[in-house]
Amino acid sequence: MKYRKLGTTDLDVSVICLGTMTFGEQNTQQEAFDQMDYVIERGVNFFDTAELYAVMPRKETYGKTEEIVGNWFKEKKNREKIILASKIASKSDGLEWIRDGSETLGFDKLNMNAAIDASLKRLKTDYIDLYQLHWPERKVPKFGQLDYKYDPSDNKWTTIEEVLYNLDQLVKAGKIRYAGLSNETPWGMMKFLQVAKEKNLPRMMSIQNVYSLVNRVFDIANSEVSISENCGLLAYSPLAGGRLSGKYIGDLHPKNARYTLWPQRFSRHHTERGEVAIEKYVNLSKKYGIAPSTFSNAFVNDRPFLTSNIIGATNMNQLKENIDSIDIEISDEMLKEIENIHLTYPNPCV
């Protein structure tokens, strides 16, 4: 395994991070335990979860993923060996079961205290190493949107200074060690970093945004901020919801797979241009004798702004292929062929 510093902290996190959102929905607790046991053997020391999980989000499984991770900590008695990341949910339609409802969700003091205390209880721990804002309260492009649409009435969100102050209180209480962003824009990144520096408040150590061969929007502007400000990317959906594994090519519908279960929910990864590009990337991986999942993850691992690549799996073979990517070097020849496909089919799965 390889390791990189988390922002300006002294924490060395594995370049492969275990994503857990399938725990409690597509994976049973025992399957989740098996995954966590296996990744530890492979040198992974970084787990990512969220109060929102399991996915797909619904009242019946809300918080289930954190509960399963917490049960594993209790059984293994190894909490100190894991760098644990979780997230607090923000405003969004259809999340009425989270705290007081979707319209009142946010990063104000009341919400933040309620969210962290509930997460700590479910995770059976006294602290979270990296506490992330799952998505902005502001109206910004996310989850399949690309263009920013200005709304002059969009002013009912917790100020950045107040958010950082609330996080500071959690740090001082010993409930979190560091803070991070997720699904954030370049402007958001810079404002959080600027205000933190000016007010001596917690610095954002990372940004968790989507990134894959078929969604490289992060390259356009976030990447410069990430590198220049030492706020590294925690990449999610590195396989575009599993589509870059090639298992859906030819309109296949594998059992228990995400697009088989919820074909409309992740439509941003399922586009006509995307399917063409995905098949070309899969064929390219086969040309080099590398499993498509391994190849796609290796590209993400190789990016200069990446801190850690958040992989997810529903079975052990998928998990192994994903982690095997740490041993693959992307050659100049491979990169040239990747860029040729990218230039022809840029960002087809935003």
Residue frames as qw, qx, qy, qz and C-alpha x, y, z in Angstrom:
[[0.000, 0.887, 0.461, 0.000, 0.00, 0.00, 0.00],
 [0.367, 0.311, -0.032, 0.876, 1.03, 3.61, -0.52],
 [0.275, -0.738, -0.508, 0.350, 0.25, 6.50, 1.80],
 [0.248, 0.519, 0.115, 0.810, -0.09, 10.27, 1.50],
 [0.110, -0.175, -0.494, 0.844, -0.47, 13.09, 3.99],
 [0.001, -0.742, -0.663, -0.096, -4.00, 14.32, 4.62],
 [0.031, 0.963, 0.127, 0.238, -3.74, 18.03, 3.84],
 [0.183, 0.714, -0.457, 0.498, -1.36, 19.77, 6.23],
 [0.794, -0.515, 0.184, -0.266, -1.90, 17.19, 9.00],
 [0.090, -0.556, 0.826, 0.003, 0.56, 14.55, 10.14],
 [0.791, 0.092, 0.527, -0.295, -1.87, 11.77, 9.22],
 [0.059, 0.331, -0.810, -0.481, -0.69, 9.26, 6.62],
 [0.744, 0.250, 0.372, -0.496, -3.77, 7.91, 4.85],
 [0.552, 0.028, 0.767, 0.326, -3.74, 5.00, 2.43],
 [0.133, 0.224, -0.457, -0.851, -4.10, 5.96, -1.24],
 [0.400, -0.289, -0.769, -0.407, -6.95, 3.46, -1.30],
 [0.304, -0.106, 0.491, -0.809, -9.84, 4.38, 1.01],
 [0.020, -0.283, -0.957, -0.061, -12.66, 1.95, 1.77],
 [0.390, -0.141, -0.118, -0.903, -16.04, 3.40, 0.82],
 [0.072, 0.070, 0.931, -0.351, -18.82, 1.89, 2.91],
 [0.449, 0.103, 0.055, -0.886, -22.13, 3.13, 1.52],
 [0.624, 0.009, -0.669, -0.404, -23.20, -0.39, 0.44],
 [0.203, -0.006, -0.874, 0.441, -23.06, -1.63, 4.05],
 [0.238, 0.303, 0.622, -0.682, -26.59, -2.21, 5.30],
 [0.614, 0.497, 0.017, -0.612, -28.20, -2.19, 1.83],
 [0.758, 0.461, -0.418, -0.194, -26.31, -4.19, -0.81],
 [0.487, 0.288, -0.760, 0.318, -24.04, -5.78, 1.79],
 [0.733, -0.574, -0.354, -0.091, -24.97, -7.53, 5.03],
 [0.388, -0.857, 0.323, -0.105, -23.09, -6.81, 8.24],
 [0.845, -0.253, 0.413, 0.227, -21.07, -10.03, 7.87],
 [0.697, 0.536, 0.225, 0.420, -20.11, -9.13, 4.29],
 [0.036, 0.945, -0.116, 0.305, -19.10, -5.67, 5.51],
 [0.654, -0.659, 0.368, 0.040, -16.99, -7.22, 8.28],
 [0.866, 0.096, 0.353, 0.342, -15.27, -9.43, 5.69],
 [0.462, 0.782, 0.083, 0.411, -14.51, -6.39, 3.53],
 [0.222, -0.919, 0.237, -0.222, -13.07, -4.40, 6.43],
 [0.813, -0.412, 0.382, 0.154, -10.97, -7.37, 7.57],
 [0.808, 0.339, 0.288, 0.385, -9.61, -7.84, 4.06],
 [0.316, 0.872, -0.018, 0.375, -8.68, -4.22, 3.38],
 [0.482, -0.817, 0.314, -0.047, -6.78, -4.04, 6.67],
 [0.859, -0.138, 0.402, 0.285, -4.71, -7.02, 5.49],
 [0.632, 0.554, 0.261, 0.475, -3.95, -5.08, 2.28],
 [0.455, -0.075, -0.129, 0.878, -2.70, -2.03, 4.20],
 [0.118, -0.639, -0.346, -0.677, -5.78, 0.19, 3.93],
 [0.311, -0.260, -0.609, 0.681, -6.10, 2.43, 7.01],
 [0.164, 0.135, 0.007, -0.977, -8.71, 4.93, 5.77],
 [0.086, 0.472, 0.876, 0.053, -12.50, 4.37, 5.89],
 [0.154, -0.030, -0.097, -0.983, -15.16, 6.78, 4.57],
 [0.048, -0.497, -0.866, 0.027, -18.79, 6.78, 5.66],
 [0.136, -0.259, -0.090, -0.952, -21.64, 9.26, 6.26],
 [0.334, 0.143, 0.646, -0.671, -24.70, 9.72, 8.44],
 [0.604, 0.323, -0.171, -0.708, -26.81, 9.52, 5.26],
 [0.422, 0.267, -0.834, -0.233, -25.71, 5.97, 4.40],
 [0.531, -0.004, 0.739, 0.414, -26.69, 3.30, 3.45],
 [0.338, 0.433, -0.308, -0.777, -27.36, 4.11, -0.20],
 [0.017, -0.561, -0.336, -0.756, -29.93, 4.29, -1.64],
 [0.030, -0.102, 0.507, -0.856, -30.95, 6.73, 1.11],
 [0.525, -0.446, -0.518, -0.506, -34.17, 5.80, 2.88],
 [0.496, -0.622, 0.246, -0.554, -35.59, 6.05, 6.36],
 [0.967, -0.219, -0.039, -0.121, -35.29, 2.33, 7.04],
 [0.878, 0.071, -0.106, 0.461, -31.51, 2.24, 6.50],
 [0.068, 0.888, -0.146, 0.431, -30.57, 5.75, 7.67],
 [0.332, -0.742, 0.512, -0.278, -27.42, 5.50, 9.79],
 [0.989, -0.073, 0.098, -0.078, -27.11, 1.75, 9.21],
 [0.739, 0.503, -0.283, 0.347, -23.68, 1.98, 7.62],
 [0.018, -0.668, 0.488, -0.562, -22.19, 3.86, 10.56],
 [0.794, -0.383, 0.286, -0.375, -23.78, 1.29, 12.90],
 [0.981, 0.162, -0.062, 0.089, -22.10, -1.58, 11.05],
 [0.483, 0.595, -0.393, 0.508, -18.71, 0.14, 11.11],
 [0.352, -0.615, 0.411, -0.573, -19.22, 0.81, 14.81],
 [0.945, -0.202, 0.139, -0.217, -20.08, -2.83, 15.46],
 [0.848, 0.366, -0.236, 0.303, -16.86, -3.83, 13.70],
 [0.119, 0.661, -0.445, 0.592, -14.83, -1.45, 15.89],
 [0.664, -0.483, 0.318, -0.474, -16.48, -2.93, 18.98],
 [0.998, -0.008, 0.043, -0.040, -15.72, -6.50, 17.93],
 [0.785, 0.412, -0.193, 0.421, -12.18, -5.93, 16.65],
 [0.520, -0.798, -0.055, 0.300, -11.16, -3.35, 19.28],
 [0.643, 0.020, 0.282, 0.712, -8.99, -1.61, 16.68],
 [0.158, 0.936, 0.309, -0.049, -10.47, 1.88, 16.40],
 [0.271, -0.835, 0.248, 0.411, -7.05, 3.52, 16.81],
 [0.532, -0.128, 0.655, 0.521, -5.72, 1.75, 13.71],
 [0.330, 0.593, 0.633, 0.373, -8.28, 3.37, 11.39],
 [0.021, -0.195, 0.013, 0.980, -8.42, 6.95, 10.11],
 [0.162, 0.542, 0.823, -0.047, -12.16, 7.42, 10.03],
 [0.068, 0.030, -0.199, -0.977, -14.01, 9.92, 7.85],
 [0.133, 0.570, 0.807, -0.082, -17.73, 10.68, 8.00],
 [0.050, 0.250, 0.310, 0.916, -20.07, 13.40, 6.75],
 [0.176, 0.449, 0.564, -0.670, -22.93, 15.61, 7.85],
 [0.276, 0.521, 0.709, 0.388, -25.90, 15.90, 5.46],
 [0.014, 0.223, 0.019, -0.975, -27.18, 19.21, 4.13],
 [0.538, 0.418, 0.248, -0.689, -30.40, 20.49, 2.54],
 [0.113, 0.138, -0.836, -0.519, -31.89, 18.21, -0.10],
 [0.706, -0.047, -0.128, -0.695, -35.32, 17.08, -1.19],
 [0.870, -0.014, -0.438, -0.226, -36.54, 13.78, 0.18],
 [0.485, 0.174, -0.702, 0.492, -34.51, 13.54, 3.38],
 [0.474, -0.614, -0.081, -0.626, -37.33, 14.19, 5.83],
 [0.881, -0.384, -0.275, 0.028, -36.18, 11.45, 8.19],
 [0.629, 0.146, -0.306, 0.700, -32.81, 13.14, 8.93],
 [0.159, -0.131, -0.411, 0.888, -33.03, 15.24, 12.10],
 [0.270, 0.502, 0.473, -0.672, -35.91, 17.75, 11.67],
 [0.622, 0.645, 0.436, -0.082, -36.32, 17.34, 7.92],
 [0.686, 0.289, 0.301, 0.596, -34.70, 18.18, 4.61],
 [0.164, 0.847, 0.175, 0.474, -35.50, 21.91, 4.59],
 [0.426, -0.883, 0.138, -0.137, -33.97, 22.53, 8.01],
 [0.903, -0.118, 0.072, 0.407, -30.81, 20.52, 7.45],
 [0.309, 0.889, -0.159, 0.299, -27.63, 22.53, 7.42],
 [0.691, 0.147, -0.424, 0.567, -24.39, 23.33, 9.17],
 [0.293, -0.731, 0.123, -0.604, -25.72, 25.55, 11.95],
 [0.077, -0.436, 0.764, -0.470, -24.72, 24.76, 15.54],
 [0.727, -0.063, 0.421, -0.539, -27.92, 22.87, 16.39],
 [0.901, 0.353, -0.142, -0.207, -27.71, 20.60, 13.35],
 [0.477, 0.576, -0.630, 0.210, -23.98, 20.03, 13.66],
 [0.273, -0.387, 0.727, -0.497, -24.17, 19.05, 17.33],
 [0.831, 0.065, 0.322, -0.448, -27.09, 16.70, 16.70],
 [0.823, 0.478, -0.284, -0.116, -25.39, 15.10, 13.69],
 [0.309, 0.560, -0.715, 0.283, -21.99, 14.54, 15.30],
 [0.442, -0.305, 0.673, -0.509, -23.42, 13.11, 18.51],
 [0.892, 0.178, 0.198, -0.365, -25.62, 10.65, 16.61],
 [0.718, 0.547, -0.431, 0.015, -22.73, 9.60, 14.36],
 [0.037, 0.535, -0.751, 0.384, -20.40, 9.05, 17.31],
 [0.673, -0.140, 0.544, -0.482, -23.02, 6.90, 19.01],
 [0.912, 0.338, 0.009, -0.233, -23.58, 4.78, 15.91],
 [0.610, 0.602, -0.484, 0.177, -19.84, 4.47, 15.24],
 [0.855, -0.488, -0.139, 0.107, -19.16, 3.55, 18.87],
 [0.643, 0.174, -0.130, 0.734, -16.25, 5.95, 19.07],
 [0.280, -0.728, -0.293, 0.553, -15.36, 9.16, 20.88],
 [0.004, -0.700, 0.235, 0.674, -14.04, 10.97, 17.81],
 [0.763, 0.565, 0.294, 0.114, -14.05, 11.16, 14.01],
 [0.595, -0.259, 0.248, 0.719, -10.72, 11.90, 12.33],
 [0.063, -0.024, 0.397, 0.915, -12.15, 13.75, 9.31],
 [0.246, 0.591, 0.670, -0.375, -15.60, 15.33, 9.46],
 [0.179, 0.051, 0.532, 0.826, -16.85, 16.45, 6.05],
 [0.421, 0.423, 0.224, -0.770, -19.67, 18.70, 4.85],
 [0.609, 0.204, 0.756, 0.128, -21.46, 16.22, 2.55],
 [0.338, 0.510, 0.467, 0.638, -22.61, 18.90, 0.10],
 [0.101, 0.067, -0.153, 0.981, -22.99, 22.69, 0.33],
 [0.167, 0.590, 0.626, -0.482, -26.09, 24.38, 1.68],
 [0.195, 0.553, -0.221, -0.779, -25.72, 26.80, -1.26],
 [0.812, 0.472, 0.299, -0.170, -27.28, 25.94, -4.59],
 [0.026, -0.655, 0.644, 0.394, -24.33, 24.67, -6.60],
 [0.776, 0.310, -0.433, -0.337, -24.02, 22.10, -9.40],
 [0.264, -0.380, 0.859, -0.219, -23.71, 18.59, -7.93],
 [0.532, 0.115, 0.817, -0.189, -24.83, 14.99, -8.42],
 [0.494, 0.415, 0.701, 0.304, -25.10, 15.09, -12.20],
 [0.199, 0.956, 0.204, -0.066, -25.34, 18.84, -12.72],
 [0.702, 0.129, 0.096, 0.693, -22.59, 20.80, -14.43],
 [0.175, 0.543, 0.136, 0.810, -23.64, 24.43, -14.88],
 [0.171, -0.310, -0.532, 0.769, -23.96, 26.95, -12.07],
 [0.064, -0.651, -0.553, -0.517, -27.37, 28.65, -12.11],
 [0.112, 0.124, -0.358, 0.919, -27.46, 31.94, -10.26],
 [0.347, -0.653, -0.647, -0.186, -30.40, 32.34, -7.87],
 [0.047, 0.527, -0.226, 0.818, -30.58, 35.75, -6.14],
 [0.684, -0.527, -0.012, -0.504, -32.84, 34.26, -3.46],
 [0.895, -0.055, -0.389, 0.213, -30.22, 31.70, -2.48],
 [0.128, 0.619, -0.409, 0.659, -29.05, 33.42, 0.70],
 [0.727, -0.508, 0.143, -0.439, -30.44, 31.25, 3.47],
 [0.899, 0.077, -0.373, 0.219, -27.35, 29.24, 4.23],
 [0.667, -0.690, -0.015, 0.280, -25.04, 29.18, 7.22],
 [0.234, 0.919, -0.316, -0.007, -22.15, 31.58, 6.65],
 [0.790, 0.327, -0.446, 0.265, -18.75, 30.06, 6.07],
 [0.057, 0.510, -0.560, 0.650, -17.39, 31.73, 9.20],
 [0.689, -0.313, 0.302, -0.580, -20.19, 30.28, 11.30],
 [0.963, 0.120, -0.222, -0.099, -19.68, 26.80, 9.82],
 [0.588, 0.411, -0.526, 0.456, -15.97, 26.94, 10.65],
 [0.252, -0.475, 0.480, -0.693, -16.70, 28.23, 14.14],
 [0.878, -0.179, 0.104, -0.432, -19.10, 25.32, 14.72],
 [0.894, 0.243, -0.344, 0.155, -16.44, 22.89, 13.50],
 [0.231, 0.547, -0.535, 0.602, -13.92, 24.57, 15.79],
 [0.586, -0.416, 0.356, -0.598, -16.17, 23.87, 18.75],
 [0.986, 0.008, -0.063, -0.157, -16.26, 20.19, 17.79],
 [0.657, 0.441, -0.459, 0.404, -12.47, 20.10, 17.55],
 [0.076, -0.527, 0.507, -0.678, -12.11, 21.72, 20.97],
 [0.786, -0.268, 0.242, -0.501, -14.63, 19.23, 22.40],
 [0.272, -0.384, 0.879, 0.080, -12.50, 16.38, 21.06],
 [0.744, 0.329, 0.486, -0.319, -15.31, 15.06, 18.85],
 [0.783, 0.601, 0.081, 0.142, -13.46, 15.60, 15.56],
 [0.650, -0.374, 0.194, 0.633, -9.81, 16.05, 14.66],
 [0.138, -0.232, 0.411, 0.871, -10.01, 17.67, 11.23],
 [0.509, 0.589, 0.388, -0.494, -12.58, 18.97, 8.75],
 [0.274, -0.073, 0.709, 0.646, -13.10, 18.50, 5.02],
 [0.471, 0.377, -0.046, -0.796, -15.35, 19.48, 2.13],
 [0.399, 0.151, 0.884, 0.194, -17.37, 17.39, -0.28],
 [0.311, 0.648, 0.632, 0.289, -19.11, 18.16, -3.59],
 [0.167, -0.820, -0.119, 0.535, -17.68, 21.66, -3.34],
 [0.550, 0.802, 0.122, 0.201, -16.79, 24.24, -6.01],
 [0.611, 0.248, -0.171, 0.732, -13.46, 26.07, -6.51],
 [0.137, -0.645, 0.050, -0.750, -15.01, 29.25, -5.05],
 [0.780, -0.562, -0.104, -0.254, -16.21, 27.31, -2.03],
 [0.871, -0.064, -0.211, 0.438, -12.80, 25.74, -1.51],
 [0.396, 0.390, -0.144, 0.818, -11.02, 29.08, -1.60],
 [0.352, -0.659, -0.019, -0.664, -13.53, 30.86, 0.66],
 [0.867, -0.473, -0.154, -0.035, -13.33, 28.17, 3.33],
 [0.785, 0.021, -0.156, 0.599, -9.52, 28.26, 3.22],
 [0.181, 0.546, -0.040, 0.817, -9.43, 32.06, 3.23],
 [0.521, -0.674, -0.049, -0.522, -11.81, 32.50, 6.17],
 [0.907, -0.338, -0.192, 0.163, -10.09, 29.75, 8.17],
 [0.641, 0.175, -0.155, 0.731, -6.74, 31.50, 7.76],
 [0.018, -0.577, 0.003, -0.816, -8.09, 34.97, 8.54],
 [0.616, -0.569, 0.011, -0.545, -10.08, 33.87, 11.61],
 [0.014, 0.418, -0.863, 0.282, -7.74, 31.14, 12.87],
 [0.803, 0.004, 0.306, -0.511, -10.44, 28.51, 12.47],
 [0.730, -0.097, 0.664, 0.126, -10.16, 24.86, 11.30],
 [0.183, 0.518, -0.567, -0.614, -8.60, 24.46, 7.87],
 [0.905, 0.264, 0.108, -0.317, -10.28, 22.22, 5.30],
 [0.426, -0.513, 0.711, 0.223, -7.86, 19.34, 4.78],
 [0.254, 0.040, 0.886, 0.387, -9.50, 17.63, 1.82],
 [0.535, 0.292, -0.033, -0.792, -12.29, 17.74, -0.71],
 [0.416, 0.089, 0.904, 0.042, -14.36, 14.69, -1.60],
 [0.510, 0.514, -0.091, -0.684, -15.65, 15.12, -5.16],
 [0.897, 0.294, 0.325, -0.056, -16.54, 12.77, -7.99],
 [0.117, 0.740, -0.562, -0.352, -13.64, 11.79, -10.27],
 [0.802, 0.056, 0.589, 0.080, -13.18, 9.07, -12.89],
 [0.377, -0.037, 0.627, 0.681, -12.09, 8.48, -16.47],
 [0.074, 0.548, 0.667, 0.499, -15.54, 9.63, -17.61],
 [0.218, -0.929, -0.261, -0.147, -15.89, 12.56, -15.21],
 [0.645, -0.057, -0.133, 0.750, -12.80, 14.76, -15.00],
 [0.040, -0.893, -0.248, -0.374, -14.61, 18.04, -14.28],
 [0.626, -0.728, -0.020, 0.280, -12.36, 18.39, -11.21],
 [0.685, 0.047, 0.228, 0.690, -9.43, 18.91, -13.60],
 [0.255, 0.758, 0.326, 0.504, -10.88, 22.16, -14.92],
 [0.061, -0.777, 0.148, -0.609, -10.50, 24.37, -11.83],
 [0.775, -0.606, 0.062, -0.170, -10.70, 22.47, -8.53],
 [0.923, 0.055, -0.106, 0.365, -7.41, 20.74, -9.33],
 [0.366, 0.585, -0.207, 0.694, -5.38, 23.97, -9.25],
 [0.455, -0.682, 0.184, -0.542, -6.84, 24.91, -5.87],
 [0.958, -0.280, -0.040, -0.047, -6.29, 21.38, -4.58],
 [0.820, 0.189, -0.152, 0.518, -2.60, 21.33, -5.51],
 [0.227, 0.602, -0.162, 0.748, -1.76, 24.95, -4.71],
 [0.440, -0.592, 0.204, -0.643, -3.56, 24.98, -1.35],
 [0.167, 0.213, -0.929, 0.254, -2.68, 21.43, -0.24],
 [0.613, 0.077, 0.443, -0.649, -6.32, 20.39, -0.02],
 [0.007, 0.219, -0.903, -0.370, -6.20, 17.00, -1.72],
 [0.674, 0.015, -0.322, -0.665, -8.96, 15.16, -3.50],
 [0.408, -0.023, 0.883, -0.230, -10.72, 12.19, -1.97],
 [0.353, 0.155, -0.576, -0.721, -12.15, 10.81, -5.20],
 [0.553, 0.145, 0.724, -0.386, -15.53, 9.10, -5.12],
 [0.778, 0.511, 0.278, -0.237, -17.21, 7.08, -7.90],
 [0.149, -0.609, 0.630, 0.459, -13.84, 6.24, -9.53],
 [0.239, 0.068, 0.912, 0.326, -15.64, 3.56, -11.54],
 [0.355, -0.037, -0.275, -0.893, -18.65, 5.76, -12.42],
 [0.732, -0.101, 0.288, -0.609, -20.92, 3.69, -10.22],
 [0.692, -0.114, 0.713, 0.022, -19.32, 0.47, -11.44],
 [0.721, 0.651, 0.122, -0.206, -19.88, 1.13, -15.14],
 [0.262, 0.789, -0.549, -0.089, -16.13, 1.33, -15.86],
 [0.556, -0.291, 0.776, -0.058, -15.81, -2.28, -14.73],
 [0.265, 0.229, -0.733, -0.583, -17.47, -3.19, -18.04],
 [0.165, 0.144, 0.952, -0.213, -20.08, -5.37, -16.35],
 [0.424, 0.573, 0.441, -0.545, -23.00, -3.42, -17.89],
 [0.140, 0.437, -0.557, -0.692, -21.68, -3.39, -21.47],
 [0.214, -0.081, -0.879, -0.418, -24.18, -4.89, -23.91],
 [0.546, -0.359, -0.093, -0.751, -27.12, -3.79, -21.76],
 [0.570, -0.111, -0.792, 0.190, -26.36, -6.44, -19.13],
 [0.474, -0.639, 0.066, -0.602, -28.04, -6.25, -15.72],
 [0.440, 0.166, -0.814, 0.341, -25.91, -8.10, -13.13],
 [0.592, -0.593, -0.540, -0.081, -27.72, -9.30, -10.02],
 [0.548, -0.703, -0.265, 0.369, -27.56, -6.96, -7.01],
 [0.472, 0.097, 0.127, 0.867, -25.68, -4.34, -9.05],
 [0.010, -0.422, -0.285, 0.861, -26.47, -0.67, -8.53],
 [0.290, 0.226, -0.345, -0.863, -27.91, 0.02, -11.99],
 [0.321, -0.212, -0.889, -0.249, -29.96, -3.16, -11.87],
 [0.224, -0.480, -0.725, 0.441, -31.50, -2.16, -8.54],
 [0.019, 0.798, 0.277, -0.535, -31.89, 1.60, -9.14],
 [0.588, 0.334, 0.453, 0.581, -31.59, 2.29, -12.90],
 [0.126, 0.866, 0.273, 0.400, -32.88, 5.86, -12.71],
 [0.505, -0.838, -0.070, 0.193, -31.16, 7.05, -9.56],
 [0.511, -0.532, 0.377, 0.561, -27.64, 7.06, -11.02],
 [0.658, 0.665, 0.342, 0.089, -28.56, 8.12, -14.55],
 [0.050, 0.941, -0.275, -0.193, -25.70, 10.65, -14.63],
 [0.368, -0.480, 0.758, 0.246, -23.33, 7.71, -15.17],
 [0.515, 0.264, 0.800, 0.159, -25.52, 6.16, -17.86],
 [0.337, 0.739, -0.028, -0.583, -25.46, 8.28, -21.03],
 [0.857, 0.504, 0.108, 0.024, -25.09, 7.46, -24.71],
 [0.357, 0.805, -0.414, 0.228, -21.72, 9.22, -24.94],
 [0.447, -0.605, 0.602, -0.268, -20.68, 7.63, -21.70],
 [0.920, 0.019, 0.380, -0.096, -21.42, 4.11, -22.88],
 [0.743, 0.636, -0.119, 0.174, -19.25, 4.64, -25.97],
 [0.074, 0.790, -0.506, 0.338, -16.40, 6.09, -23.91],
 [0.688, -0.434, 0.520, -0.262, -16.65, 3.37, -21.27],
 [0.958, 0.215, 0.189, 0.023, -16.37, 0.63, -23.87],
 [0.557, 0.724, -0.280, 0.294, -13.27, 2.30, -25.29],
 [0.218, -0.707, 0.562, -0.369, -11.65, 2.54, -21.84],
 [0.867, -0.191, 0.419, -0.188, -12.54, -1.09, -21.10],
 [0.885, 0.444, 0.010, 0.137, -10.99, -2.19, -24.41],
 [0.256, 0.801, -0.423, 0.339, -7.90, -0.11, -23.63],
 [0.539, -0.567, 0.550, -0.292, -7.48, -1.82, -20.28],
 [0.947, 0.068, 0.310, -0.049, -7.75, -5.21, -21.94],
 [0.639, 0.712, -0.229, 0.180, -5.09, -4.18, -24.46],
 [0.077, 0.685, -0.601, 0.404, -2.67, -3.82, -21.56],
 [0.622, -0.060, -0.775, 0.090, -3.86, -7.01, -19.87],
 [0.014, 0.042, -0.584, 0.811, -5.31, -5.21, -16.85],
 [0.029, -0.569, -0.816, 0.095, -8.76, -5.74, -15.37],
 [0.064, 0.675, 0.323, 0.660, -10.96, -2.74, -16.31],
 [0.500, -0.835, -0.216, -0.080, -11.69, -1.87, -12.67],
 [0.730, -0.410, 0.053, 0.545, -8.02, -2.05, -11.76],
 [0.462, 0.296, 0.292, 0.783, -7.04, 0.09, -14.76],
 [0.101, -0.788, -0.317, -0.518, -9.65, 2.78, -14.09],
 [0.605, -0.782, -0.114, 0.097, -8.72, 3.03, -10.42],
 [0.726, -0.167, 0.116, 0.657, -5.01, 3.16, -11.27],
 [0.270, 0.571, 0.251, 0.734, -5.64, 6.26, -13.40],
 [0.375, -0.854, -0.180, -0.313, -7.35, 7.98, -10.47],
 [0.784, -0.520, -0.035, 0.337, -4.55, 6.94, -8.07],
 [0.670, 0.135, 0.173, 0.709, -2.02, 8.52, -10.42],
 [0.111, 0.858, 0.248, 0.435, -3.48, 12.05, -10.43],
 [0.429, 0.286, -0.378, 0.769, -1.20, 14.69, -8.86],
 [0.306, -0.424, 0.165, -0.836, -3.98, 16.23, -6.74],
 [0.797, -0.296, -0.441, -0.287, -5.23, 12.94, -5.29],
 [0.293, -0.531, 0.651, -0.456, -4.89, 12.15, -1.60],
 [0.339, -0.035, 0.925, -0.168, -7.02, 9.01, -1.58],
 [0.413, 0.024, -0.630, -0.657, -9.27, 7.05, -3.93],
 [0.538, -0.052, 0.584, -0.606, -12.55, 5.91, -2.33],
 [0.317, 0.081, -0.860, -0.392, -13.36, 2.46, -3.67],
 [0.656, -0.054, 0.414, -0.629, -16.56, 0.51, -3.10],
 [0.300, 0.163, -0.898, -0.276, -17.51, -3.09, -3.72],
 [0.777, -0.197, 0.094, -0.591, -20.32, -5.54, -3.16],
 [0.997, -0.069, -0.028, 0.018, -18.18, -8.68, -3.36],
 [0.637, -0.612, 0.322, 0.342, -14.63, -9.69, -2.51],
 [0.690, 0.237, 0.419, 0.541, -13.48, -10.11, -6.10],
 [0.188, 0.885, 0.200, 0.377, -14.46, -6.51, -6.89],
 [0.451, -0.883, 0.120, 0.055, -12.69, -5.37, -3.75],
 [0.758, -0.279, 0.376, 0.455, -9.48, -7.18, -4.68],
 [0.551, 0.520, 0.368, 0.539, -9.48, -5.79, -8.23],
 [0.039, -0.963, -0.109, -0.244, -9.96, -2.26, -6.89],
 [0.551, -0.777, 0.258, 0.162, -7.12, -2.52, -4.37],
 [0.812, 0.054, 0.358, 0.457, -4.83, -4.18, -6.94],
 [0.379, 0.866, 0.149, 0.289, -4.79, -0.81, -8.70],
 [0.376, -0.893, 0.215, 0.118, -2.21, 0.41, -6.18],
 [0.677, -0.321, 0.534, 0.392, 0.39, -1.76, -7.91],
 [0.602, 0.557, 0.451, 0.352, -0.29, -0.46, -11.44],
 [0.231, -0.510, 0.130, 0.819, 1.78, 2.37, -12.89],
 [0.533, 0.773, 0.320, -0.124, 0.14, 4.43, -15.64],
 [0.608, -0.095, 0.361, 0.701, 2.78, 4.69, -18.34],
 [0.079, 0.471, -0.171, -0.862, 3.18, 7.64, -20.71],
 [0.132, -0.021, -0.810, -0.572, 1.86, 5.43, -23.50],
 [0.112, -0.510, -0.846, 0.111, -1.25, 4.52, -21.50],
 [0.036, -0.624, -0.319, 0.712, -1.83, 8.14, -20.56],
 [0.075, 0.277, -0.452, -0.845, -1.57, 9.25, -24.17],
 [0.188, -0.241, -0.862, -0.405, -4.24, 6.77, -25.21],
 [0.134, -0.591, -0.690, 0.395, -6.43, 7.78, -22.28],
 [0.002, -0.529, -0.042, 0.847, -6.13, 11.43, -23.30],
 [0.098, 0.039, -0.675, -0.731, -7.08, 10.61, -26.89],
 [0.199, -0.485, -0.843, -0.119, -10.33, 9.05, -25.70],
 [0.179, -0.612, -0.466, 0.614, -10.92, 11.90, -23.26],
 [0.006, -0.340, 0.222, 0.914, -10.50, 14.56, -25.94],
 [0.208, -0.142, -0.752, -0.609, -13.02, 12.78, -28.17],
 [0.514, -0.560, -0.597, -0.255, -15.52, 12.09, -25.36],
 [0.164, 0.306, -0.481, 0.805, -14.84, 14.67, -22.64],
 [0.185, 0.011, 0.627, -0.756, -16.67, 14.19, -19.35],
 [0.407, -0.177, -0.644, -0.623, -19.63, 12.19, -20.70],
 [0.586, -0.460, -0.666, -0.010, -20.82, 11.12, -17.22],
 [0.058, 0.402, -0.342, 0.847, -20.98, 14.21, -15.02]]
